[in-house]
Amino acid sequence: MTILIDTREQLPLKFTSWDWVCLKEGDYTTAKLLNHFHIERKSPQDLYGSIIQNHMRFRREILRAIDKNIKLVIYVECTNSKFIEKKWPQGDKRKVSSETLGKIIRTLQRHYDLEFVWCKNRKQMVEMVLKRFRKEERKLKR
């Protein structure tokens, strides 16, 4: 399986077989899943910025995926509890409260049927992304 990585991805995950493509929604997919299932990778800092400072741009990306009938899943490079408690580099300096962060994540999940997958580190994220792509490709074959 070849992983397609968006050309704008700044810190790409490492896969044995991959290729650069321009993706308008998400950062990763496969040739078989293109325009069906995409993954958006977020560091905790990036997720915070996406839901606080750049929420309109993030919302537009989510809505584009919905309009195109692309299932977009957000993979985050930290656990849910560490993100909410702001236990990530420079997290303690962020002004938005933990309670508000939790509410925003729950609202995104409910309002947009958006799935968040929390990974303890990049190594686990690579494993989880590959496993999910295999699962989604099997679903397409049915």
Sine and cosine of phi, psi and omega as CSV:
sin_phi,cos_phi,sin_psi,cos_psi,sin_omega,cos_omega
0.00,0.00,0.78,-0.63,0.05,-1.00
-0.99,-0.16,0.80,-0.60,0.02,-1.00
-1.00,0.02,0.75,-0.66,0.07,-1.00
-1.00,-0.09,0.80,-0.60,-0.05,-1.00
-0.89,-0.45,0.74,-0.67,0.02,-1.00
-0.87,0.50,0.68,-0.74,-0.03,-1.00
-0.89,0.46,-0.36,0.93,0.00,-1.00
-1.00,0.00,-0.06,1.00,0.00,-1.00
-0.89,0.45,0.86,-0.52,-0.13,-0.99
-1.00,0.05,-0.52,0.85,0.02,-1.00
-0.79,-0.61,0.94,0.35,-0.12,-0.99
-0.89,0.45,0.57,-0.82,0.13,-0.99
-0.92,0.38,0.42,-0.91,-0.04,-1.00
-0.99,-0.12,0.86,-0.51,0.06,-1.00
-0.82,-0.57,0.42,-0.91,0.00,-1.00
-0.95,0.31,-0.56,0.83,0.00,-1.00
-0.78,-0.62,0.89,-0.45,-0.06,-1.00
-0.46,-0.89,0.24,-0.97,0.04,-1.00
-0.47,-0.88,0.49,-0.87,0.05,-1.00
-0.99,0.10,0.69,-0.73,0.13,-0.99
-0.58,-0.81,0.27,-0.96,0.09,-1.00
-1.00,-0.08,0.93,-0.38,0.04,-1.00
-0.95,-0.31,0.78,-0.63,0.03,-1.00
-0.99,0.16,-0.42,0.91,0.00,-1.00
-0.78,-0.62,0.86,-0.52,0.04,-1.00
1.00,0.09,0.05,-1.00,-0.04,-1.00
-0.91,-0.42,-0.38,0.92,-0.11,-0.99
-0.62,-0.78,0.58,-0.82,0.15,-0.99
-0.30,-0.95,-0.16,-0.99,0.13,-0.99
-0.81,-0.59,0.20,-0.98,0.01,-1.00
-0.85,0.52,-0.65,0.76,-0.01,-1.00
-0.94,0.34,-0.52,0.86,-0.08,-1.00
-1.00,-0.09,-0.07,1.00,-0.03,-1.00
-0.79,0.61,0.80,-0.60,-0.02,-1.00
0.93,0.37,0.26,0.96,0.12,-0.99
-0.85,-0.53,-0.72,0.69,-0.08,-1.00
-0.56,-0.83,0.86,-0.51,0.01,-1.00
-0.77,-0.64,0.46,-0.89,0.06,-1.00
-0.90,-0.43,0.73,-0.69,0.11,-0.99
-0.97,-0.25,0.87,-0.49,0.02,-1.00
-1.00,-0.02,0.69,-0.72,0.04,-1.00
-0.70,-0.72,0.73,-0.68,0.26,-0.97
-0.98,0.21,0.27,-0.96,0.03,-1.00
-0.88,0.48,-0.60,0.80,0.03,-1.00
-0.90,0.44,-0.68,0.74,0.00,-1.00
-0.92,0.39,-0.67,0.74,0.03,-1.00
-0.88,0.47,-0.71,0.71,0.03,-1.00
-0.84,0.55,-0.76,0.65,0.02,-1.00
-0.87,0.49,-0.63,0.78,-0.03,-1.00
-0.92,0.38,-0.57,0.82,-0.05,-1.00
-1.00,-0.09,-0.23,0.97,-0.01,-1.00
-0.94,-0.33,-0.93,0.37,-0.08,-1.00
-0.98,0.20,-0.63,0.78,-0.09,-1.00
-0.93,-0.36,0.58,0.82,-0.11,-0.99
-0.89,0.45,-0.52,0.85,0.01,-1.00
-0.93,0.36,-0.66,0.75,0.03,-1.00
-0.91,0.42,-0.68,0.74,0.03,-1.00
-0.89,0.45,-0.69,0.72,0.03,-1.00
-0.87,0.49,-0.68,0.74,0.02,-1.00
-0.88,0.48,-0.65,0.76,0.03,-1.00
-0.89,0.45,-0.69,0.73,0.03,-1.00
-0.88,0.47,-0.71,0.70,-0.02,-1.00
-0.92,0.39,-0.59,0.81,0.08,-1.00
-0.88,0.48,-0.70,0.72,0.02,-1.00
-0.88,0.47,-0.70,0.71,0.02,-1.00
-0.87,0.48,-0.73,0.69,0.00,-1.00
-0.86,0.50,-0.56,0.83,-0.01,-1.00
-1.00,-0.01,0.06,1.00,-0.01,-1.00
0.87,0.49,0.61,0.79,0.08,-1.00
-0.99,-0.17,0.79,-0.61,0.11,-0.99
-0.98,0.20,0.91,-0.42,0.00,-1.00
-0.96,-0.29,0.83,-0.56,-0.01,-1.00
-0.87,-0.49,0.69,-0.72,-0.03,-1.00
-0.99,-0.14,0.88,-0.48,0.08,-1.00
-0.98,-0.22,0.82,-0.57,-0.09,-1.00
-0.92,-0.39,0.71,-0.70,-0.03,-1.00
-0.99,0.12,0.78,0.62,0.18,-0.98
-0.10,-1.00,0.22,-0.98,0.01,-1.00
-0.98,0.22,0.35,-0.94,0.03,-1.00
-0.85,0.52,-0.73,0.68,-0.05,-1.00
-0.90,0.43,-0.65,0.76,0.03,-1.00
-0.91,0.42,-0.60,0.80,0.02,-1.00
-0.91,0.41,-0.78,0.63,-0.05,-1.00
-0.88,0.48,-0.65,0.76,-0.02,-1.00
-0.99,0.14,0.00,1.00,0.01,-1.00
0.85,0.52,0.65,0.76,0.02,-1.00
-0.99,-0.14,0.87,0.49,0.05,-1.00
-0.62,-0.79,0.30,-0.95,-0.08,-1.00
-0.78,0.63,0.83,-0.55,-0.01,-1.00
0.94,0.34,0.07,1.00,0.00,-1.00
-0.88,0.48,-0.60,0.80,-0.02,-1.00
-0.92,0.40,-0.27,0.96,0.01,-1.00
-1.00,0.00,-0.13,0.99,-0.02,-1.00
-0.98,0.22,0.63,-0.78,-0.14,-0.99
-0.99,0.15,-0.52,0.85,-0.06,-1.00
-0.93,0.37,0.72,-0.70,-0.07,-1.00
-0.94,0.34,0.38,-0.93,0.06,-1.00
-0.86,0.51,-0.65,0.76,0.01,-1.00
-0.86,0.51,-0.70,0.71,0.00,-1.00
-0.92,0.40,-0.66,0.75,0.04,-1.00
-0.85,0.52,-0.71,0.70,0.03,-1.00
-0.86,0.50,-0.67,0.74,0.00,-1.00
-0.90,0.43,-0.66,0.75,0.00,-1.00
-0.90,0.45,-0.71,0.70,0.01,-1.00
-0.87,0.48,-0.73,0.69,0.00,-1.00
-0.89,0.46,-0.61,0.79,0.02,-1.00
-0.91,0.41,-0.70,0.72,0.04,-1.00
-0.87,0.49,-0.68,0.73,0.01,-1.00
-0.88,0.47,-0.71,0.70,-0.07,-1.00
-0.96,0.27,-0.75,0.66,-0.12,-0.99
-0.94,0.35,-0.62,0.78,-0.06,-1.00
-0.94,-0.34,0.11,0.99,-0.09,-1.00
0.78,0.62,0.68,0.73,-0.07,-1.00
-1.00,-0.01,0.75,-0.66,0.00,-1.00
-0.98,-0.18,0.75,-0.66,0.11,-0.99
-0.95,-0.33,0.73,-0.69,0.08,-1.00
-0.89,-0.45,0.87,-0.48,-0.08,-1.00
-0.99,-0.14,0.81,-0.59,-0.07,-1.00
-0.86,-0.51,0.66,-0.75,-0.06,-1.00
-0.95,0.31,-0.40,0.92,0.02,-1.00
-0.28,-0.96,0.07,-1.00,-0.05,-1.00
-0.91,0.42,-0.61,0.79,0.00,-1.00
-0.87,0.49,-0.74,0.67,0.04,-1.00
-0.89,0.45,-0.60,0.80,0.00,-1.00
-0.88,0.47,-0.70,0.71,0.02,-1.00
-0.85,0.53,-0.73,0.68,0.00,-1.00
-0.88,0.48,-0.69,0.72,-0.04,-1.00
-0.94,0.35,-0.60,0.80,0.04,-1.00
-0.90,0.44,-0.74,0.67,0.00,-1.00
-0.87,0.48,-0.71,0.71,0.02,-1.00
-0.87,0.49,-0.68,0.74,-0.01,-1.00
-0.92,0.39,-0.66,0.75,0.03,-1.00
-0.88,0.47,-0.67,0.74,0.05,-1.00
-0.86,0.51,-0.71,0.70,0.00,-1.00
-0.88,0.48,-0.72,0.69,-0.02,-1.00
-0.93,0.37,-0.58,0.82,0.06,-1.00
-0.92,0.40,-0.62,0.79,0.05,-1.00
-0.89,0.45,-0.62,0.79,0.03,-1.00
-0.88,0.47,-0.62,0.79,-0.01,-1.00
-0.90,0.43,-0.52,0.85,-0.05,-1.00
-0.94,0.33,-0.37,0.93,-0.05,-1.00
-0.94,0.33,0.00,0.00,0.00,0.00
